[in-house]
Amino acid sequence: MSAFITINGLDFGVFIRGLLVVGVGVVVLMGSVFLLLATNTGFRTGMFLALTGLFGWMFSMGIIWTIYGIGLQGRLPSWKVMEMNRGDLTAAQFEQAASLGQGLTELEAGGATPTDGLVEAFKAAEEAGKAPEVAGWTGMLASNRSRGEAQAAVDAFLLSHKEFTAGSYIPVGAFEIGGKERRPDAVCKPRIVNADFSGCPERAWHRIKIAFTPRHPAHYSAIMVQGATPQSLNVRPGEAPPAKVIDETQPMYTVIMVRDLGSKRVPPANITIGSGIIFAALAWRLHRRDKQEAENRAAYAAAS
């Protein structure tokens, strides 16, 4: 009995039934409209009218999908790993990452290790709410939405390449460089009682520049992690897990990534362009048919 329910790994209740529902819907809805048009205007004209309406609807649907990024979607934006550096970031192949490594050495002060200096710098930046700047790179604080997505990409990369086991390392810091210009911090509050329009021109001009930027500048990130000490990873039964401590004997791993903007709106844009061309061609053909029929009627009337 199970052989009739599952065919080649396809569940009958999900795949086959859904396919039949779609097929019946197409035959009933689109077929009924074509049947009415064909019986009233003829087979050929009815086919042209039905196809014109179909591609006109697809053209409108494609515009909405493209604007809002819904419906049929392409690749979503993600972080792609370019390089992984162990220990000495100044020896990175990516030139800007090497300059970041040189800038990080300046954080070493009072005999502290570079890791301690980086951790303290980010701790102070989190308290002040201002990201640190190192060699043109901007620190990614915990409140930065890109930080969580980039860290997740790094976790998946390190675990898939078996550099670490799950939970055996500690995020040390994160930096980014490039990308589109950030929105200014100026406040613009035109809709409240105590209106403040001082920052509105700057934010409006920023929106205009972003809208007319033809290409997105390359956006890079550098995520730094380091292994934890074995003692801090040892969890005794019945006790709370101890706080993880960075193991200074292990090298610091820096994963350098570039932002892939994906192709989220490319498929609906292709549908919009293709449907628009077909809709215009069918509409033009119907227009030519109406003009030719009007000329024939006029010639017949004149001959009569």
C-alpha positions in Angstrom: 0.0 0.0 0.0 2.9 2.4 0.8 4.2 1.9 -2.8 1.0 3.7 -4.1 1.3 6.5 -1.5 5.0 7.3 -2.3 6.2 7.2 -5.9 9.9 7.9 -6.5 10.2 9.6 -3.2 7.3 12.0 -3.9 4.5 12.1 -1.4 1.1 11.7 -3.2 -0.7 13.7 -0.6 1.6 16.7 -1.1 3.1 16.7 -4.6 0.6 14.9 -6.8 -2.4 16.4 -5.1 -1.0 19.9 -5.4 -0.1 19.3 -9.0 -3.7 18.2 -9.7 -5.1 21.2 -7.9 -3.0 23.6 -9.9 -3.8 21.8 -13.2 -7.6 21.9 -12.5 -7.4 25.5 -11.5 -5.7 26.4 -14.8 -8.1 24.5 -16.9 -11.2 25.7 -15.1 -10.3 29.4 -14.6 -8.2 30.1 -17.7 -10.0 27.6 -19.8 -13.5 29.0 -18.9 -12.4 32.5 -19.8 -11.0 31.4 -23.1 -14.1 29.4 -23.8 -16.3 32.4 -23.3 -14.1 34.6 -25.5 -13.8 32.0 -28.2 -17.6 31.5 -28.4 -18.2 35.2 -28.7 -15.3 36.5 -30.8 -14.0 33.4 -32.5 -11.2 31.0 -31.7 -8.3 33.1 -33.0 -9.5 36.4 -31.6 -10.4 34.8 -28.3 -7.0 33.3 -28.0 -5.4 36.7 -28.6 -7.6 38.4 -26.0 -7.0 35.7 -23.4 -3.2 35.8 -23.9 -3.2 39.6 -23.8 -5.0 39.6 -20.5 -2.8 36.9 -19.1 0.5 38.6 -19.9 -0.9 42.0 -18.9 -1.7 40.5 -15.5 1.8 38.9 -15.3 3.3 42.3 -16.2 1.5 44.0 -13.4 2.3 41.2 -11.0 6.0 41.3 -11.9 6.1 45.0 -11.2 4.8 44.5 -7.7 7.1 41.5 -7.1 10.1 43.6 -8.2 9.3 46.6 -6.1 8.6 44.8 -2.9 11.0 41.8 -3.4 8.3 39.2 -2.9 7.0 36.3 -5.0 9.6 34.5 -7.1 13.0 35.4 -5.6 16.6 34.8 -6.6 19.6 34.4 -4.3 19.3 36.3 -1.1 22.2 38.6 0.1 24.9 36.7 2.1 28.5 36.8 3.2 31.1 34.9 1.1 34.4 33.9 2.7 37.4 35.2 0.8 40.3 34.3 3.1 41.0 32.9 6.5 44.1 34.1 8.4 45.7 32.3 11.4 47.7 34.3 13.8 49.4 37.1 11.9 46.8 39.3 10.2 49.5 41.5 8.7 50.5 38.6 6.4 47.0 38.4 4.9 46.8 38.3 1.1 44.0 40.9 1.1 45.8 44.2 1.3 43.2 46.1 3.3 43.1 43.2 5.8 46.8 43.5 6.2 46.5 47.2 7.0 43.9 46.2 9.6 46.4 43.9 11.2 48.9 46.7 11.3 46.4 49.0 12.9 45.5 46.4 15.5 49.1 46.1 16.7 48.8 49.7 17.9 46.1 48.6 20.4 48.8 46.7 22.2 49.9 48.8 25.2 51.3 48.2 28.6 52.5 44.7 27.7 48.9 43.5 27.0 48.4 41.0 24.3 46.7 42.1 21.0 43.7 40.0 21.9 43.3 41.8 25.3 43.6 45.2 23.6 41.0 44.3 21.1 38.6 42.9 23.6 39.0 46.0 25.8 38.5 48.3 22.8 35.2 46.7 21.9 34.1 46.7 25.5 34.7 50.4 25.8 33.0 51.0 22.4 29.9 49.0 23.5 29.6 51.2 26.6 30.1 54.4 24.7 27.8 53.3 21.8 30.4 54.3 19.2 32.2 51.8 16.9 36.0 51.9 17.0 37.9 53.0 13.9 41.1 51.1 12.9 43.0 51.7 9.7 39.9 52.7 7.8 37.9 49.8 9.2 34.8 50.3 11.4 34.1 48.0 14.3 30.8 46.1 14.2 29.1 46.4 17.5 26.7 43.8 18.9 23.8 46.2 18.0 24.9 46.1 14.3 22.5 43.9 12.4 25.2 42.9 10.0 27.3 41.6 12.9 25.0 38.7 13.7 24.6 37.6 10.0 28.4 37.8 9.5 29.1 35.9 12.7 26.6 33.2 11.6 28.4 32.8 8.3 31.7 32.5 10.1 30.4 29.9 12.5 29.1 27.8 9.6 32.5 28.1 7.8 34.6 27.2 10.8 32.5 24.2 11.7 32.2 22.9 8.1 36.0 23.1 7.7 36.5 21.5 11.2 38.7 24.3 12.4 36.7 24.3 15.7 34.0 22.3 17.4 30.7 23.9 18.3 31.1 26.3 21.3 34.9 25.9 21.6 35.8 29.4 20.5 35.0 33.0 21.5 34.2 35.9 19.1 36.9 38.5 19.7 36.0 41.4 17.4 34.5 42.3 14.0 35.3 45.0 11.5 33.8 46.2 8.2 34.9 48.4 5.4 33.3 49.7 2.1 29.7 49.4 1.1 27.4 52.3 0.5 27.7 55.5 2.5 26.0 55.2 5.9 22.9 57.3 6.7 23.8 60.4 8.7 23.0 60.5 12.4 21.3 63.8 12.1 17.8 63.8 13.6 14.8 64.6 11.4 11.4 64.7 13.1 8.8 66.5 11.0 5.8 64.6 12.2 5.7 65.2 16.0 4.7 68.2 18.0 8.3 69.3 18.8 9.4 69.2 15.2 13.1 69.3 14.3 14.0 69.9 10.7 17.7 70.5 11.2 18.8 67.1 10.0 16.2 66.6 7.2 18.3 68.2 4.3 21.3 65.9 5.1 19.1 62.8 5.2 17.2 63.7 2.1 20.4 64.3 0.2 21.8 61.0 1.4 18.7 59.2 0.1 19.1 60.9 -3.3 22.7 59.9 -3.6 22.0 56.3 -2.7 19.1 56.1 -5.2 21.4 57.4 -8.1 24.4 55.3 -7.2 24.8 53.0 -10.2 26.7 50.2 -8.5 27.2 49.1 -4.9 30.8 49.5 -3.7 32.4 46.4 -2.4 31.6 45.6 1.3 34.1 43.6 3.3 34.1 42.3 6.9 36.7 40.7 9.1 35.5 38.5 11.9 38.0 37.5 14.6 37.6 34.5 16.9 40.0 32.6 19.2 39.8 29.3 21.0 38.7 29.0 24.6 40.8 27.3 27.3 39.9 23.6 28.0 39.2 24.5 31.7 36.5 27.0 30.7 34.9 24.4 28.4 34.7 21.7 31.1 31.1 21.6 32.4 30.6 19.6 35.5 27.3 17.7 36.0 24.8 19.7 37.9 26.7 23.0 37.7 26.2 26.0 35.5 28.7 26.3 32.6 31.7 28.4 33.5 32.4 31.6 31.6 34.6 31.0 28.6 38.1 32.3 28.8 40.3 33.1 25.7 43.3 30.7 25.3 46.2 33.0 24.6 48.3 30.0 23.4 46.1 29.5 20.4 46.3 31.8 17.4 43.5 34.2 16.6 41.5 33.3 13.5 40.4 36.1 11.2 37.8 35.3 8.5 37.7 37.9 5.7 34.4 38.0 3.8 32.8 40.0 1.0 29.1 40.9 0.8 27.3 39.1 -2.0 24.2 41.2 -2.8 22.6 38.2 -4.5 19.9 38.4 -7.2 16.7 38.6 -5.1 14.8 40.8 -7.6 16.3 39.4 -10.9 13.7 36.7 -11.5 10.6 39.0 -11.0 12.4 41.6 -13.1 12.9 39.1 -15.9 9.2 38.2 -15.7 8.2 41.8 -15.9 10.3 42.6 -18.9 9.4 39.4 -20.8 5.7 39.7 -20.0 5.7 43.4 -20.9 7.2 42.7 -24.3 4.7 39.9 -25.1 1.8 42.0 -23.8 2.8 45.0 -26.0 3.2 42.7 -29.0 -0.3 41.1 -28.5 -1.9 44.5 -27.8 -0.4 45.9 -31.0 -1.6 42.9 -33.0 -5.1 43.4 -31.6 -4.9 47.1 -32.5 -3.9 46.3 -36.0 -6.7 43.8 -36.3 -9.3 46.4 -35.2 -7.9 49.0 -37.7 -8.0 46.4 -40.5 -11.6 45.4 -39.6 -12.6 49.1 -39.6 -11.1 49.6 -43.0 -12.9 46.5 -44.4 -16.2 47.7 -43.0 -15.7 51.1 -44.5 -14.8 49.7 -47.9 -17.8 47.4 -47.8 -20.1 50.3 -46.8 -18.7 52.4 -49.7 -19.2 49.5 -52.2 -22.8 49.0 -51.1 
